[in-house]
Amino acid sequence: MTTRSSAKSTSKQIVTDSDIEIQPVYRSDDATGPSERPGEYPFTRGIYPTMYRGRQWTMRQYAGFTSAEESNRRYHLLLVRGQTGLSVAFDLPTQLGLDSDDPRALGEVGRTGVPISTLDDMRTLFEGIDQSAVTTSMTINAPASLLLLLYQIVAEERGADPARLGGTIQNDILKEYAARGTYIFPPRPSMRLIVDTFAYCSQVLTSWNTISISGYHIREAGASAAQEIGFTLANGAAYVRAAIDAGLAVDDFAPRLSFFFASHNNLFEEAAKFRAARRMWAKMMREEFGATDPKSWMLRFHTQTGGVTLTAQQPENNIVRVAYQCLAAVLGGTQSLHSNGFDEALALPTEHAATLALRTQQILAEESGVADTADPLAGSWFVEALTDELEEKAREWIAQVEEYGGAVNAIDEGFVQAAIAENAYRHELAREAGEEVIVGVNKYVVDESGTGAQIQRIDRDAVAKQMARVTAYKDAQDRALVDPALERVVVAARGDENLLPVMKAAFLAGATLGQIVLALKSVFGEHRASV
């Protein structure tokens, strides 16, 4: 069990959340630093030779709520205040492929993100934003290919070259089965949609990152840092194998794979985690999958500070937590970063909290000096030893996944879910016992009665208008165009042709997100969790 002690105490064992014992002092014989320079295989020290001196990380604040209009206003605000990339949060119905006017969406429209059901919604979301001049990340999984197509159509309508569009769709369905739960279809057809997206983008959206293989949600569900690496890379290997089995050449799609990790409170373990993951992926791609393009070896990743580390008690403490988590991500070499609002344990971030979160990154980039040199922690006996130990433990988790025949089977059998749940339970017991300190929750607690933070409210009238707009959109559909287009999706789903061109045609004919998902469900069915 993880324990925490004061810096003055050397008698107690100190263990990280990955069960790595921290020694009171490290010496030169405990570890040796990597021999390569930044930008050289296996990229332990970073994927670019000069890192942030040549290319600063993208400040990409995750945002979306209530409606496309409200979310568009927030995006413009963040861009004006210095954000350098967009990150779209979708509401739960959209993530589950439901239109806003679907009875099952009632009460959830616009609550956790922006509702997108129609081509008009996507047009509104990016009104006044040059999609060819800003990169956009979309946190969407089961219907990821559909949201990407909507984004592409809107950009093309405004004169953009699809080959120059930059951004990422999360598109990582395996971690949904293992840790998050926003799936639609069973695993096999879901994997087909992902591979079809790889193939489509390799020909059409050639600058787009086709997947963001996510350790973030695995970590948020309770995994350790080592499990986050191991399970995430195991999922990555499953996607690579599926694409190769479908006939794609590894170097045709691997350079556009990306990753998404959490950054939690243990500064040095988190920084070492990113270094270990980068090295492991490079070796896996070159040695196991035979990739020859150096871009195929590079683990490029986005980081988000730890949502589960935020507390409703003394929420201003979260400002400090987020700052240290951002520091760990930058010291570890992230390519883009989202810093959480301090009020996110209470509600969606207010404008004030979102701005302060962005300023946290800007101060780190412009004032702290941590971006002035590549891999500033390199050569630290402690950090190098921690990097090695995390790699060793992560490889043990990957080996256990491989004993099941890979990530898909390991998730089907419930192994990954059980391992995460066991770790989460162990740490919850430690927190309840006070062995793992959460400042303001189980130590340094104060009476907060009579105090309250301002929170972001969802505009119910705006949500009602969104639902009515979707219904009106459907009422105005030309069924002579929509119905044949949806039937074409069904026929393609029954066969083996790439689904993205026919789904794009359905959108252009006037179909909604939910209608296309229903067409796919008629062939693929729906997934029901067995554990």
N, C-alpha and C positions, 0 to 999 in steps of 0.2 A: 504494500500500500504506500502511495506517495506520502511523504512527510515533508514538512517545511520547518526550518529552524532559523534562528537569528544568525547573523554573520559571525557573532562572537562564539557561538557554540560549535565545537568540533567533535563532540562526543556522540552526537546523534547522526544517524545515517540520513543523507539527503538523496532522494531519488526523484528523477524526472517522471513525467506522466508516461514515458515509454519504458519505465523500469530500468533506467540507466543510472547507476550510482555515481554521484558527483564526488570526486575526491577533494580533500581540503586544499591541495595544491597540485599543479601539473608541472612536469619536468620535460626536458627535451627528449627523453627516451620514451615518453608516453605516446607521442605521435610525431609524424613528419608531415610537413605541408606538401601539397600537390606540386609536382615538378613543372606542370604546364603553366602557361600564361593565360590570362583571361582571353577568351575568344578562340582557344585551342581545345581540341578533344582531350578529355571527356567533359570539358566545360564546368568543372567544379567551381572555378573562380568567376564564371559568368560567360555569357554567350557572345559578348562583344569585346574587342580588345581594350577599348577605353571606357566601356560601360557608360555611365551617365555624363561624362565629359563630352561624349560624342552624341549621345541620344538619351535625353531625360526620360524617365518613366512617364507613362501616360496617367494623368490624374482623371480617373473615370468614376464619377460618383453615381451610384446605383439609385435610380429615381423613377417614379411613376405612381400615380394614384388618381382616383375619382373618375377621370375622363381623359380623352385624348387632348382636349383643350387645356385642362389644368396641367397635365404633364408637359405639354409643349411649352407652357409658360415657365415651368420650373427648369426645363432644359435651357431655354434662352437666358434665364437668370444665372444659371451655373456657368454657361459659356461666357457671359459678360463678366463674371467674377473670376475668370481665369481657368476654368476647367478645360482640359485639352482633349477629352473624348467623352462620348455619351455611353450610358449604360441603362438599358430599358428593363424596368421591373414590370412584369405582367401580372394581372390579377389571377386568382385561382381558377375561375371559369375558363379564361383563355388558356391557362396551362393545361387544363383538362379537355380542351377542344370543345367547349360549350359556348354558344352564342350568348350575348348578354341578356337576351329575352327568353332564354331557356328557363323553364320553371326550376330546374335543379341549380341554377345560378343565383336564385333569389337570396339576398342577404350577403352575397359575396362579391357582387359587382363593384369594382373599383376600390376594394378595401386594402388589398396588399400590393396593388400595382395598377397599371393602366389596362382597361378593357379594350381589346382589339378583336372585332368580329368581322369587319368588312374592309374593303379596299378604301372606302371613304374614311374609316377610322385611322388607317395608316397614313393617308394623305394629311389628315388633320394633325396627327402626332408629329410629323416632320415639316409642318408649314413654316416657311421662312428659314429653314435649315438646309444648307448645301451639303447633301449627302456625299458628294465627291470630295469634300474638303474636310470632313470630320469622320473619324472611325467610330463605329457603333457596335457595342456589345449587347446582345439580347439574351437574357436569362430565360430560356425556354427550352423544353426538352421533348416531350412526346410529340407536339405539333411543330417542332423547330423548323422543319423544311417548309411548312406552310407560312410561318411568319417571315422567313427569309424571302420567300417568293413575293409576298406582299411588299416587303422593303425594296426588292429589286424592281417590281413594277412601278412603284412610285418614283424611284430614282430615274428609271428610263423615261417615264412621262415628262420628267423635268430636264431631260437631255443628258443625263449622266451615262457614261460608258460603264456597263456592268463589270467589265474586266478591271476597272480601276476602283471599284467600291471596296472599302476596307472595313473590317470589323470581324465579329465573332458571334456565332450562335453556340449556346452551351451544348445542346444536342447530345447530352450524355445520359442515356436512358438506364444504364446499368446501376448507377448510383441511386436512381429513383426507386428501383426495386429493393435496393439494399438499405437505404437510409432516409428517403424523403417521401415517397409515396405518390407523386404526381405523374403517374403513368396512365396510358390509355389502352394500348394494345399489348398482347403477349410478347415475350422477349424476342422470338424469332422474327416476326414481321417488323418489330421495332428496329432490330438490327438491320433488316433490309432497307428501311427508310434511311438509316444513317449511312449505309454504304451507297445507296442511290444519291444521297447528298454529296458524298465524297466525289463520286463520278461526275455528277452534274457540275459541281463547282470547279473541278479540274479542267472543264471545257469552257465554262461560261463565266463564273465568278472567280477568276483565277487568283485574285488578291485576297480572297475571303478566307478566314480561318474557319474550317468546316466543323470543328468540334472544340469544346473546352472541357477536357476530361477533368472532372471535378472531385478533388479531395475535400473541398470546403464543406459540403454537406455531410460527408462521412465524418469529418472532425466535429461538426456541430452536433451530430447525433451521439457523440460520446467516444469516438475513437481517440487513441493516443497519436502522438506525432508519428511514431513508427508505423502504426496501422494506416494512418493517412497516406503516407508514402506507399506502403506495400499494396494496399487495396486499390489505390488510384492507378499505380503503374500496372497492376494486374488487369484492371479494366482497360487501360490503354492498349495492352498487349492483345486483349480480346478483340478490340476494334481493328487493330492492324491485321490480325489473323482473318477476320471476317472479310476485310477488303481484299486481301490477297486471295482468299478462297473464291471470291467473286470475280477474280481475273484482273484486278487492278495491280499495276506495278508499284512497289512500295515507294519508290522515289517520285512517283507521280502525285501521291496524296500526302505522304508523311510530312513534307515541309509546311503544310498548312494545318497540322495538328497543334493544338495548344492546350494549356492546363490551367487549373484554377485551384488555388490553395487558401487555407485559412492562416491567419497569423494570430496566435494567442499570446499569453502573458510572459512565458519563459523566454526572455530575450535571446539568449544564446542558443537554446535548443531550437527555437524557430528559425533563426538564421542558419544554423547547421543543417536543419531539415531541408531547406531549399537547396543548399549546396549538394547534399547527398542525393536528392531526387534528380537533380540535373545530371550528375555523374552516372547514376544508375540507368537513366533513360538513354543516354548516349551509348553506353555499352550494350544495352538491350537491342537498340535499333541496329547497331553495326554488327554485333556478334551473333545475335539470334535471328534477326530478320534480313540481314545482308544488305542493308541500305548503304549506298555508296556516296550519296549527296550529303555533304556536311550539314546542310540545312535540315536533313531528315534526322540528324542526331541531336539537334538542339531542342532542349526542353524550354519553350517560351511560356511564361505563365503570368496570369493575373492573380492578385492577392486581395482578399477582403479581410479587414480586421474582424475579430471574433465576436459574432453576435451573441453567442451563449455566455460570453464573459461579462456582458453588460448587466448592470444591476438596476432594479427599480429603486432600491434604497440608495440614498445619497448619489443621485444620478450624475452630479458633476464630477464624481470620481471617474466616471467613464471617459471624460476628456483626457485624463492622464493615461488610462489604460490604452485608449486608442492611439495616443501619441507614441507610446512605447511599442505597440504592435506595428505601427507604420515604420518605426525605426528598424525593427527586426526584418520586415519585408525588404526594405531598401538595403540593409546590410547583407541580406541574402541574395540580392540581385534581381528583384521582380521587374517585369516589363510594364506592368500597369497596376494601379492601386486604387481601391475604394476604402475610404476611412468612414467608419460608422458615425452617425449622429449620437450625441451623448444621451438623447432621450428615447432611443429605439427600444429600450426595455419597457417603455410605456406606450408608445404609438409610433406611427410613421414620423420621420423627422420633420420638424418645423423648418421654415425658411432660415431662421436664425441658426438652428442646429446644423442644417446642411451646409450653410456658409462657413460655420466654425470648423466643421469637419474638413472642408476643402482648404481652409486657411492652415490647418494642421499640416497638411502635405506641403503647402507652399512655403511655410516656415522651415520645414525639414529640408526642402530642396534649395531654398535661397539663402538661409541663414546658418544652418547647422554645420556645414562643411562635410557631411557624411557622403555626399555625392562627388567629392572632388577627386577621388581615386578609386580604382576598381578593386573590389574585394578587400576592404580595409581590415577585415578580421583574419585574412590569410596569414598563416605562420603562427597564430596563437596556439600554443600546445593544447590548451583547453578546447578551443573551437575545432581544431583538427581531430582531436581524439573523439569529440562528440559527433562530428561528421562521420567518422569511421564507424562508431558504435551504432548510430542511427541507420547507416547503410546495412550493417550486419543484421540488426533486428528487423528492418524492412524486408530484407531478403528472406528471412525466416517466415514472415507472413506470406510473401509471394509463393514460397515453396509449398506452404500449406494449401494455398488456393490451387496451385498446379496439381496437387494430389487429387483434387476433385475433378481434374480435367479442364481447368481454366475458370475464369471469373463467372461465366454464365452458369455453369453447373454449380459452382460454389455458392452462388446466390440462390439458385433454384433449391439447393439442399438446406439453405438457411444458415450456412456456416458463417458467412460474413456478418449477417445481422446479429447472430448470437455472440460473436466475438466483440462487436461494437457494444452491444447491450451489456455484456459482462464488464467491460472496461468502464462504461458509464456508471454502472451500479457501484463498482468498487470506489470510484472517486466521489460519488454522492455520499457513501458511507463515511469517507474520510472528511468531507466537508461538514457533515452533521456532527462528527466527533470533534471538530475543531482542529484536526490534524492538517487539513489543507485550508489555509486562511483565505477568506474572501473579505477584504476590507469593507466595513460598513454593513456586512451581512452576518458573519459569525465572529467578528472581532472589530473593536472600535465602533460599536453600534451607538447611535444617538437617537433621541426622541425626535421624530420628524412630524409629529402631529401639528396640524395647522399650516404646513407648508405644502406647496403643490406646484409642479412644473406646468408650463403652458404646453399643450399637446395639439398635434395636427388633427383636425376634424374632417371627416368625409362629408362633402356636400350632397345631401340626399336628393336635392332637386336636380343636381347635375347627373347623378346616377339614374334617376328616373328618366331624364331626357335621353341618356345613352340607350337605355332599354327601348324607349319609344322609337329612337332613330333606327335601331336594328330591325324592329318590326316593320317600320315604314320601308326600309330598304328591301326587305323580303316581299312586301306587298307590291312593290314596283318592279320586281324581277320579270324579265321576259322568259316565261317557262319554256318557250320554244328554243331558247338558247341554253338555259341553265340545265334543264333535265338531260338533254343529250350529253352535255359536258360532264355531268355527274356520272352518267352511265359509262362514259369513257374511262373515268377514274376506276369504276368497279371492274371493268374489263381488264385494265392494266394491272390492277391489284391481283387479279386471278392468274395473270401471266407473270412474265419475268422482265418486262421492259421497265426502263427507268420511270418512276412515278412523277418526278418533278415537272417535266414538260406538260403532262396532262393535267396536273393539279394547277399549274400556272394558267393553262387554258380555261380551266373552270372558274378561276378568279376573274379572268378577263371577260368571261361570259356573264358574270354577275353573281356567282355563288358566294356563300359566306363560309367562314372558317368552320363553323359547326356542321354545315351541310356536307362539306368535303370529308370531315372526320366521320360523319355518319356513313358516307359511302364506303370509306375504308373499313369501318367497323363491320359492315355487312359481309365483308370477306375475311377480315383478320380476327374478328371477335374482340372481346374485352378481357383484360387481365384481372384476375382476382387473386389477391395474396393468399398463400397457403400457410404462412407462419405469422 
